Amino acid sequence: MSEAPSNANDGCVGPTSQDAGKASACAGCPNQSACSSGAFSSPAAVAAKEKEKSELKNALSNVSHVILVLSGKGGVGKSTVSVQVAQSLSSRGYSVGLLDVDICGPSIPRMSGVVGREVHQSQSGWEPVYANANLAVMSISFLLEEGDAAVVWRGPRKNGLIKQFLTETDWGVGGLDYLIIDTPPGTSDEHISIVQYLNDARSMATDNTSGASGAIVVTTPEEVSMADVRKELNFCKKTSVPVLGIVENMSGLQMKVSDLKFFRTNANGGVDTTSD
């Protein structure tokens, strides 16, 4: 898994394998011609890969635990859970980093109360924004000139920025006890890449075959959400990412009947409010 390109087919034998580009799993893969030509196994390509691994290892060597927040479905509250976990850990004195890799829909800065802030470049890398003394936040939102600007990027460019976040963010001299990574919905390029990068950087630092310490999977009660979340759990199984737990968000609401308000349309097309 760690050698396979992010857009490879299931069952990829790896671009440096003797069967690369020739195995049955290679049929229809966008990398088939490159693999069969030896482009990934050339001395220059191998050296570049080793350099990338070294950069990732150095950058994350002082991060004790990395937790992914995942869900196959959008709108279930991944970012909310990410912020709550990060805030809870930081309030207990742990040094926490909160990394937003939802490139097209970054919402962590607003939920963390640091919207509108900017990151600064120093000799040691990007300096994250601090939501409190123990909680550092990094997001593409801090790099956009306009808050409502659309990020219209293909997979390789997104993956490149995720790698930059991992290798160029300066989390501080003491490092981090926890790095919480908020991900976009699905099981696509960003998810495969983040797992591969963590495997390259931290696989020897954990007791399992994954560089991630584990994943928190978020769902809502309806079957439409749970069907996609089951796919996410299968993704975790295939990539050997331990599942720390599943959060069922928005599963209920308890309040006094007297606090309920009902809305109805009046004859003029307006809305009347009643507590009856």
Backbone hydrogen bonds, N-H to C=O, Kabsch-Sander energy under -0.5 kcal/mol:
donor,donor_aa,acceptor,acceptor_aa,energy
8,A,5,P,-1.9
12,C,9,N,-1.2
17,S,14,G,-1.5
20,A,17,S,-1.5
22,K,19,D,-2.5
23,A,19,D,-2.0
26,C,23,A,-1.6
27,A,24,S,-1.3
29,C,26,C,-2.2
32,Q,29,C,-1.7
35,C,31,N,-2.8
36,S,32,Q,-2.6
37,S,33,S,-1.4
38,G,34,A,-0.5
38,G,35,C,-1.1
39,A,34,A,-2.0
41,S,38,G,-0.5
42,S,38,G,-0.7
46,V,42,S,-2.6
47,A,43,P,-2.3
48,A,44,A,-2.1
49,K,45,A,-2.1
50,E,46,V,-2.3
51,K,47,A,-2.1
52,E,48,A,-2.1
53,K,49,K,-2.4
54,S,50,E,-2.1
55,E,51,K,-2.3
56,L,52,E,-2.3
57,K,53,K,-2.6
58,N,54,S,-2.3
59,A,55,E,-2.2
60,L,56,L,-2.0
61,S,57,K,-0.5
61,S,58,N,-0.6
63,V,60,L,-1.6
64,S,62,N,-0.6
64,S,176,L,-2.4
65,H,177,D,-0.9
67,I,179,L,-2.6
68,L,214,G,-2.3
69,V,181,I,-2.6
70,L,68,L,-0.6
70,L,216,I,-2.6
76,V,73,K,-0.5
81,V,77,G,-2.5
82,S,78,K,-2.8
83,V,79,S,-2.5
84,Q,80,T,-2.4
85,V,81,V,-2.7
86,A,82,S,-2.4
87,Q,83,V,-3.1
88,S,84,Q,-2.3
89,L,85,V,-2.4
90,S,86,A,-2.5
91,S,87,Q,-2.1
92,R,88,S,-0.7
92,R,89,L,-0.9
93,G,90,S,-1.6
94,Y,89,L,-1.8
96,V,94,Y,-0.7
96,V,134,N,-3.1
97,G,178,Y,-2.7
98,L,136,A,-3.0
99,L,97,G,-0.6
99,L,180,I,-2.9
100,D,98,L,-0.5
100,D,138,M,-2.8
101,V,99,L,-0.8
101,V,182,D,-2.5
103,I,101,V,-1.7
111,M,107,S,-2.0
112,S,108,I,-2.1
113,G,109,P,-0.6
113,G,110,R,-0.9
114,V,109,P,-2.8
115,V,109,P,-0.6
117,R,114,V,-1.6
119,V,142,F,-0.5
120,H,127,E,-0.9
122,S,125,G,-2.2
125,G,122,S,-1.3
126,W,168,E,-3.1
127,E,120,H,-2.7
129,V,137,V,-2.4
131,A,129,V,-0.6
131,A,135,L,-2.3
132,N,135,L,-1.1
135,L,132,N,-1.1
136,A,96,V,-2.6
136,A,134,N,-0.5
137,V,129,V,-3.8
138,M,98,L,-2.4
140,I,100,D,-0.5
142,F,139,S,-1.2
143,L,140,I,-1.9
144,L,140,I,-0.7
144,L,141,S,-0.7
149,A,146,E,-1.6
152,V,150,A,-0.9
153,W,151,V,-1.0
157,R,154,R,-0.5
158,K,154,R,-1.8
159,N,155,G,-2.8
160,G,156,P,-2.0
161,L,157,R,-1.8
162,I,158,K,-2.3
163,K,159,N,-2.3
164,Q,160,G,-1.9
165,F,161,L,-2.7
166,L,162,I,-2.1
167,T,163,K,-2.4
168,E,164,Q,-3.1
169,T,165,F,-0.9
170,D,126,W,-3.3
170,D,168,E,-0.5
171,W,169,T,-1.0
175,G,172,G,-1.1
176,L,62,N,-1.9
177,D,95,S,-2.4
178,Y,95,S,-2.0
179,L,65,H,-2.6
180,I,97,G,-3.2
180,I,178,Y,-0.5
181,I,67,I,-2.8
181,I,179,L,-0.5
182,D,99,L,-2.6
182,D,180,I,-0.6
183,T,69,V,-1.5
183,T,181,I,-0.6
186,G,71,S,-1.5
192,I,188,S,-2.3
193,S,189,D,-2.9
194,I,190,E,-2.5
195,V,191,H,-2.0
196,Q,192,I,-2.2
197,Y,193,S,-3.0
198,L,194,I,-2.2
199,N,195,V,-2.4
200,D,196,Q,-2.4
201,A,197,Y,-1.9
202,R,198,L,-3.3
203,S,199,N,-1.5
205,A,202,R,-1.9
206,T,203,S,-0.6
213,S,66,V,-2.0
214,G,66,V,-1.1
215,A,242,P,-2.2
216,I,68,L,-3.0
217,V,215,A,-0.6
217,V,245,G,-2.3
218,V,70,L,-2.8
219,T,247,V,-2.9
225,S,222,E,-0.8
226,M,222,E,-2.2
227,A,223,E,-2.6
228,D,224,V,-0.8
229,V,225,S,-2.1
230,R,226,M,-2.1
231,K,227,A,-0.9
232,E,228,D,-1.5
233,L,229,V,-2.3
234,N,230,R,-1.9
235,F,231,K,-2.1
236,C,232,E,-2.2
237,K,233,L,-2.0
238,K,234,N,-2.6
239,T,235,F,-2.2
240,S,237,K,-0.9
241,V,236,C,-2.3
244,L,215,A,-2.6
244,L,242,P,-0.7
245,G,215,A,-1.1
247,V,217,V,-2.8
248,E,246,I,-0.6
249,N,219,T,-3.4
249,N,247,V,-1.0
251,S,248,E,-0.5
259,D,256,K,-1.3
260,L,257,V,-1.5
262,F,274,T,-2.9
264,R,272,D,-1.9
266,N,270,G,-2.2
269,G,266,N,-1.8
272,D,264,R,-3.1
274,T,262,F,-2.2
